[in-house]
Amino acid sequence: MFAIQKKTKKKHTRTLSKIKLYDSTLVWCTIILILIGLTMVTSASMPIANHIHKDLFFFTKKEIVYLILTLFLVNIVLQIPIFFWNNHSIKILLISIIMLLLVMIIGIPINGSSRWIKIGLIHIQPAELSKLTLLCYLSRYLSRKHHEVINSFFGFIKPIGIVCIISILLLIEPDLGTVAIYFITTLSLLFISGVQIWKFIPIIFLGIIITTILIMITPYRSERILSFLNPWNDPFGKGYQLTQSLMALGRGNVFGVGLGQSIQKLEYLPEAHTDFIFSIIGEELGYLGISIILSMIFFIVFRALNISRNALNNNDIFSGYLAHSIGVWIASQTLINVSTAIGILPTKGLTLPLLSYGGSSLIVISLSIAILLRIDFETRIKINFYQDFK
């Protein structure tokens, strides 16, 4: 008996040594995007960094610090089994809710919004962390209460209620863009879990009504809508940011004006290194550069959905739902950011994943991709383990 077990163990070890235990293409794609992001943040932020801080590389230095911290945290997350996120999803969600409450008390106001908590030299944006923690909670809930969600209205409405509670905290900041991400990913998860389509209709209808009311009662949101519909009516006022963004994209044409040669970053385009870095990329690298970068982002999304499918086929429901939601989150945030830059949507204040300046966004999205790699690793191990014993 011992000899058989020893032989089986050796066979399994040999098999693991031959198979690929992680998605190397996903890793390299992420690394390349982060390096492109660091390069473009450096290019886009130099004028404003010199004007405000008298240091051309002020934002670059901070981004490098965030990148080092990201690498450290990613290395930790890669060692954590997925069942940890499943078992502790409620606790980490409560932590993120507490942080959102702290924003209202000790938050640092920037550009009219209190979304950041300052700890030493580092600014933390709890809204970014709440995206990942909420997805962990929803994935756990749907994996454990699948039958209830499908057959009971209360089971269906409960996760919506949790999202609404957190959304209220975000709207106080205010941060309507993150709320939009919440609802897109939540509805996507509910859809793949098998919820009947007719149940989505009242939720979507109610969401449209609430969004319309929020826009109507808040002057700055109404101004954004009016400037978004026709920014050229007031190109030096309410439509200024969008017109400057469109001019940057227009100057870029197909091949761009060249790295570092942007004119709009010379303090013409506000938030050039953060929310509107897509416009600077378009100006300096052209439509060709934009196409390559967006293709890489949506390759990550495709891999996330593929990892989700493999996990679900292997009956790892929590892992499958979590991988799916991460993919939808990255895709929807990218689409909203790009749509804002080209004038399809009003300004939302969302970063371009892995590319925009911002430590919280870089860290949380990188950690999410690390979780994807861990899910993929565990799924491959299980699949090959079962194959060895067939």
C-alpha positions as CSV (number, residue, x, y, z in Angstrom):
1,M,0.0,0.0,0.0
2,F,2.8,2.4,0.9
3,A,4.6,1.6,-2.3
4,I,1.5,2.4,-4.3
5,Q,1.0,5.8,-2.5
6,K,4.7,6.6,-3.0
7,K,4.5,5.7,-6.7
8,T,1.4,7.9,-7.1
9,K,3.0,10.8,-5.3
10,K,6.0,10.6,-7.6
11,K,3.8,10.5,-10.7
12,H,1.8,13.5,-9.5
13,T,5.1,15.4,-8.8
14,R,6.4,14.7,-12.3
15,T,3.1,15.8,-13.8
16,L,3.2,19.1,-11.9
17,S,6.8,19.7,-13.0
18,K,5.6,19.4,-16.6
19,I,2.4,21.6,-16.5
20,K,2.3,25.4,-16.6
21,L,1.1,26.5,-13.2
22,Y,0.3,30.1,-14.0
23,D,-0.7,32.3,-17.0
24,S,2.6,33.9,-17.9
25,T,1.0,35.9,-20.7
26,L,-1.4,37.5,-18.2
27,V,1.6,38.3,-15.9
28,W,3.6,39.9,-18.7
29,C,0.7,41.8,-20.1
30,T,0.0,43.3,-16.6
31,I,3.7,44.2,-16.2
32,I,3.9,45.9,-19.6
33,L,0.8,47.9,-18.9
34,I,2.1,49.1,-15.5
35,L,5.4,50.1,-17.1
36,I,3.6,52.0,-19.9
37,G,1.5,53.6,-17.2
38,L,4.6,54.7,-15.3
39,T,6.0,56.2,-18.5
40,M,2.9,58.0,-19.5
41,V,2.3,59.3,-15.9
42,T,5.9,60.7,-16.0
43,S,5.2,62.4,-19.4
44,A,1.8,63.7,-18.5
45,S,2.6,65.0,-15.0
46,M,5.9,66.8,-15.5
47,P,4.5,70.3,-16.3
48,I,2.1,70.3,-13.3
49,A,4.6,68.7,-11.0
50,N,7.1,71.4,-11.9
51,H,4.5,74.1,-11.5
52,I,3.2,73.0,-8.1
53,H,6.1,71.1,-6.5
54,K,9.1,72.5,-8.4
55,D,10.1,68.9,-9.1
56,L,9.6,67.5,-12.6
57,F,9.4,63.9,-11.3
58,F,7.4,64.5,-8.1
59,F,4.4,62.3,-9.2
60,T,6.8,59.8,-10.8
61,K,8.6,59.3,-7.5
62,K,5.3,58.8,-5.7
63,E,4.1,56.3,-8.3
64,I,7.4,54.3,-8.0
65,V,6.8,54.2,-4.2
66,Y,3.3,52.9,-4.8
67,L,4.7,50.4,-7.3
68,I,7.2,49.0,-4.8
69,L,4.4,48.7,-2.2
70,T,2.2,47.0,-4.9
71,L,4.9,44.4,-5.6
72,F,5.3,43.6,-1.9
73,L,1.5,43.2,-1.4
74,V,1.1,41.1,-4.6
75,N,3.8,38.7,-3.4
76,I,1.8,38.2,-0.2
77,V,-1.6,37.8,-1.9
78,L,-0.2,35.2,-4.3
79,Q,0.6,33.0,-1.3
80,I,-2.9,33.3,0.2
81,P,-5.3,30.4,-0.7
82,I,-8.6,31.4,-2.2
83,F,-10.6,29.9,0.6
84,F,-9.2,32.7,2.8
85,W,-11.1,35.3,0.7
86,N,-14.2,33.1,0.9
87,N,-14.1,32.6,4.6
88,H,-13.2,36.2,5.5
89,S,-15.2,38.1,2.9
90,I,-17.7,39.5,5.4
91,K,-14.9,40.8,7.7
92,I,-13.0,42.5,5.0
93,L,-16.2,44.1,3.6
94,L,-16.9,45.5,7.1
95,I,-13.4,46.9,7.2
96,S,-13.9,48.7,3.9
97,I,-17.3,50.0,5.2
98,I,-15.6,51.4,8.3
99,M,-13.0,53.1,6.1
100,L,-15.7,54.6,4.0
101,L,-17.3,56.0,7.2
102,L,-13.9,57.4,8.3
103,V,-13.7,59.3,5.0
104,M,-16.7,61.3,6.1
105,I,-14.9,62.2,9.4
106,I,-11.2,62.6,8.5
107,G,-11.4,62.6,4.7
108,I,-9.1,64.9,2.7
109,P,-11.1,67.0,0.3
110,I,-9.6,67.2,-3.2
111,N,-11.4,68.9,-6.2
112,G,-14.6,69.1,-4.2
113,S,-14.7,65.4,-3.2
114,S,-13.7,63.8,0.1
115,R,-12.5,60.4,-1.1
116,W,-9.1,60.1,0.5
117,I,-7.6,59.3,4.0
118,K,-4.1,60.5,4.5
119,I,-1.7,58.2,6.4
120,G,1.7,59.9,6.4
121,L,2.8,60.6,2.9
122,I,0.3,58.1,1.5
123,H,-3.3,58.9,0.4
124,I,-5.7,55.9,0.6
125,Q,-8.9,55.8,-1.3
126,P,-11.3,53.4,0.5
127,A,-13.7,53.4,-2.5
128,E,-11.1,51.5,-4.5
129,L,-10.6,48.9,-1.8
130,S,-14.4,48.5,-1.4
131,K,-14.7,47.3,-5.0
132,L,-12.6,44.2,-4.3
133,T,-14.1,43.6,-0.9
134,L,-17.7,43.9,-2.2
135,L,-16.9,41.5,-5.1
136,C,-15.6,38.9,-2.6
137,Y,-18.7,39.2,-0.5
138,L,-21.1,38.9,-3.5
139,S,-19.2,35.9,-4.8
140,R,-19.4,34.2,-1.4
141,Y,-23.1,35.0,-1.1
142,L,-24.0,33.8,-4.6
143,S,-22.0,30.6,-4.2
144,R,-23.6,29.7,-0.8
145,K,-27.2,31.0,-1.5
146,H,-27.5,30.1,-5.2
147,H,-30.8,28.3,-4.8
148,E,-32.2,31.1,-2.7
149,V,-31.1,33.8,-5.2
150,I,-32.8,31.9,-8.0
151,N,-36.1,31.0,-6.3
152,S,-36.6,33.7,-3.7
153,F,-37.2,37.4,-4.2
154,F,-35.6,38.2,-0.8
155,G,-32.5,36.1,-1.8
156,F,-32.2,38.1,-5.0
157,I,-32.8,41.5,-3.4
158,K,-30.4,41.0,-0.4
159,P,-27.1,41.5,-2.4
160,I,-28.7,44.5,-4.1
161,G,-29.5,46.0,-0.7
162,I,-25.9,45.6,0.5
163,V,-24.7,47.4,-2.7
164,C,-27.2,50.2,-2.0
165,I,-26.0,50.7,1.5
166,I,-22.4,51.0,0.4
167,S,-23.5,53.2,-2.6
168,I,-25.1,55.7,-0.2
169,L,-21.7,56.1,1.6
170,L,-20.1,56.7,-1.8
171,L,-22.7,59.2,-2.9
172,I,-22.0,61.3,0.2
173,E,-18.3,61.7,-0.9
174,P,-19.5,62.0,-3.8
175,D,-18.4,59.2,-6.1
176,L,-21.1,58.3,-8.7
177,G,-18.6,56.5,-11.0
178,T,-17.8,53.8,-8.4
179,V,-21.5,53.3,-7.8
180,A,-21.9,52.6,-11.5
181,I,-19.1,50.0,-11.3
182,Y,-20.9,48.4,-8.3
183,F,-24.2,47.9,-10.1
184,I,-22.7,46.8,-13.4
185,T,-20.6,44.0,-11.7
186,T,-23.5,43.1,-9.3
187,L,-26.0,42.7,-12.1
188,S,-23.4,40.7,-14.2
189,L,-22.8,38.3,-11.3
190,L,-26.6,37.8,-10.7
191,F,-27.1,37.2,-14.4
192,I,-24.4,34.4,-14.7
193,S,-25.8,32.9,-11.5
194,G,-29.0,32.2,-13.3
195,V,-31.4,34.9,-12.2
196,Q,-34.3,35.4,-14.5
197,I,-34.0,38.4,-16.7
198,W,-37.4,39.9,-15.7
199,K,-36.1,40.5,-12.2
200,F,-33.5,42.9,-13.5
201,I,-36.1,45.2,-15.1
202,P,-37.4,46.9,-11.9
203,I,-33.8,47.3,-10.6
204,I,-32.6,48.9,-13.8
205,F,-35.6,51.1,-14.0
206,L,-35.2,52.2,-10.4
207,G,-31.5,52.8,-10.9
208,I,-32.3,55.1,-13.9
209,I,-34.8,57.1,-11.8
210,I,-32.4,57.5,-8.9
211,T,-29.6,58.5,-11.2
212,T,-31.8,61.1,-12.9
213,I,-32.9,62.5,-9.5
214,L,-29.3,62.8,-8.3
215,I,-28.3,64.6,-11.5
216,M,-31.3,67.0,-11.3
217,I,-30.8,68.0,-7.6
218,T,-27.0,68.4,-7.8
219,P,-26.0,71.5,-9.8
220,Y,-22.5,70.3,-10.7
221,R,-23.8,67.0,-12.1
222,S,-26.4,68.9,-14.2
223,E,-23.6,71.1,-15.6
224,R,-21.6,68.0,-16.5
225,I,-24.5,66.6,-18.4
226,L,-25.1,69.9,-20.3
227,S,-21.4,70.3,-21.1
228,F,-21.2,66.6,-22.2
229,L,-24.1,67.0,-24.6
230,N,-22.5,69.9,-26.4
231,P,-19.1,71.0,-25.0
232,W,-18.5,73.4,-27.8
233,N,-21.3,75.7,-26.6
234,D,-19.0,76.7,-23.8
235,P,-15.5,75.5,-24.7
236,F,-13.8,77.8,-22.1
237,G,-16.2,77.1,-19.4
238,K,-18.3,74.1,-18.6
239,G,-17.1,72.2,-21.6
240,Y,-13.4,73.1,-21.2
241,Q,-12.1,69.7,-20.0
242,L,-13.9,67.7,-22.6
243,T,-12.9,70.0,-25.5
244,Q,-9.3,69.9,-24.4
245,S,-9.5,66.1,-24.2
246,L,-10.9,65.9,-27.7
247,M,-8.3,68.3,-29.1
248,A,-5.6,66.0,-27.6
249,L,-7.0,63.0,-29.3
250,G,-7.4,64.9,-32.5
251,R,-3.8,66.0,-32.5
252,G,-2.6,62.4,-32.0
253,N,-4.1,61.2,-35.2
254,V,-2.9,57.6,-36.1
255,F,0.7,57.6,-35.0
256,G,0.8,60.4,-32.4
257,V,3.0,63.4,-32.0
258,G,5.6,61.4,-30.1
259,L,6.4,60.5,-26.5
260,G,6.7,63.7,-24.4
261,Q,5.5,66.0,-27.2
262,S,2.0,66.6,-25.9
263,I,0.8,70.2,-25.8
264,Q,-2.4,69.5,-23.9
265,K,-0.5,68.3,-20.9
266,L,1.0,71.8,-20.5
267,E,-1.7,72.6,-18.0
268,Y,-4.4,72.9,-20.7
269,L,-6.0,69.6,-19.9
270,P,-6.9,69.2,-16.2
271,E,-6.2,65.9,-14.5
272,A,-4.0,64.9,-17.5
273,H,-2.0,62.3,-15.5
274,T,-5.0,60.8,-13.7
275,D,-8.6,60.7,-15.1
276,F,-7.7,61.9,-18.6
277,I,-4.4,60.1,-19.1
278,F,-6.1,58.3,-22.0
279,S,-6.2,61.6,-23.9
280,I,-2.5,62.2,-23.4
281,I,-1.8,58.6,-24.6
282,G,-3.9,59.3,-27.7
283,E,-2.0,62.5,-28.4
284,E,1.5,61.2,-27.9
285,L,1.1,57.6,-29.1
286,G,-1.8,58.0,-31.5
287,Y,-4.7,55.7,-32.3
288,L,-2.2,52.9,-32.9
289,G,-0.8,53.2,-29.3
290,I,-4.4,53.4,-28.0
291,S,-5.4,50.3,-29.9
292,I,-2.5,48.3,-28.5
293,I,-3.0,49.4,-24.9
294,L,-6.8,48.7,-25.0
295,S,-6.2,45.3,-26.6
296,M,-3.9,44.5,-23.7
297,I,-6.4,45.6,-21.1
298,F,-9.2,43.5,-22.7
299,F,-6.9,40.6,-23.1
300,I,-6.7,40.7,-19.2
301,V,-10.5,40.8,-19.2
302,F,-10.7,37.9,-21.6
303,R,-8.3,35.8,-19.4
304,A,-10.3,36.7,-16.3
305,L,-13.4,35.4,-17.9
306,N,-11.6,32.3,-19.1
307,I,-10.2,31.6,-15.7
308,S,-13.8,32.1,-14.3
309,R,-15.1,29.5,-16.8
310,N,-12.4,27.0,-15.9
311,A,-13.1,27.4,-12.2
312,L,-16.9,27.0,-12.6
313,N,-16.4,23.9,-14.7
314,N,-14.2,22.6,-11.9
315,N,-17.1,23.3,-9.5
316,D,-15.2,26.1,-7.7
317,I,-18.2,28.4,-7.6
318,F,-16.7,31.2,-5.4
319,S,-13.5,31.3,-7.4
320,G,-15.5,31.4,-10.7
321,Y,-17.8,34.2,-9.6
322,L,-14.9,36.2,-8.2
323,A,-12.8,35.9,-11.4
324,H,-15.8,36.8,-13.5
325,S,-16.6,39.9,-11.4
326,I,-12.9,41.1,-11.5
327,G,-13.0,40.8,-15.3
328,V,-16.3,42.8,-15.6
329,W,-15.0,45.4,-13.1
330,I,-11.8,46.1,-15.2
331,A,-13.8,46.1,-18.5
332,S,-16.5,48.4,-17.2
333,Q,-14.0,50.8,-15.6
334,T,-12.0,51.0,-18.8
335,L,-15.0,51.6,-20.9
336,I,-16.3,54.4,-18.6
337,N,-12.9,56.1,-18.5
338,V,-12.5,55.9,-22.3
339,S,-16.1,57.0,-22.9
340,T,-15.5,60.0,-20.7
341,A,-12.4,61.0,-22.5
342,I,-14.0,60.8,-26.0
343,G,-17.3,62.4,-24.9
344,I,-19.7,59.5,-24.9
345,L,-20.3,59.8,-21.1
346,P,-20.1,62.7,-18.7
347,T,-17.0,63.0,-16.5
348,K,-17.0,60.3,-13.8
349,G,-13.6,60.6,-12.1
350,L,-12.6,56.9,-12.7
351,T,-9.0,56.0,-13.4
352,L,-7.8,54.0,-16.4
353,P,-6.8,50.6,-14.9
354,L,-3.0,50.1,-14.4
355,L,-2.3,53.3,-16.4
356,S,-3.6,56.4,-14.5
357,Y,-1.7,57.9,-11.6
358,G,-3.0,56.8,-8.3
359,G,-1.7,54.5,-5.6
360,S,-5.0,53.1,-4.4
361,S,-6.2,52.2,-7.9
362,L,-2.8,50.6,-8.9
363,I,-2.6,48.6,-5.7
364,V,-6.1,47.3,-5.7
365,I,-6.3,46.4,-9.4
366,S,-2.9,44.7,-9.2
367,L,-4.0,42.7,-6.1
368,S,-7.1,41.7,-8.0
369,I,-5.0,40.3,-10.9
370,A,-2.9,38.5,-8.3
371,I,-6.1,36.9,-7.0
372,L,-6.9,35.9,-10.6
373,L,-3.4,34.2,-10.9
374,R,-4.0,32.4,-7.6
375,I,-7.4,31.2,-8.8
376,D,-5.9,30.0,-12.1
377,F,-3.0,28.3,-10.2
378,E,-5.4,26.4,-7.9
379,T,-7.7,25.4,-10.8
380,R,-4.8,24.0,-12.8
381,I,-3.5,22.0,-9.8
382,K,-6.9,20.5,-9.2
383,I,-7.6,19.6,-12.9
384,N,-4.2,17.9,-13.3
385,F,-4.6,16.2,-9.9
386,Y,-7.9,14.7,-10.9
387,Q,-6.5,13.6,-14.3
388,D,-3.7,11.7,-12.6
389,F,-6.1,9.6,-10.6
390,K,-8.5,8.8,-13.5
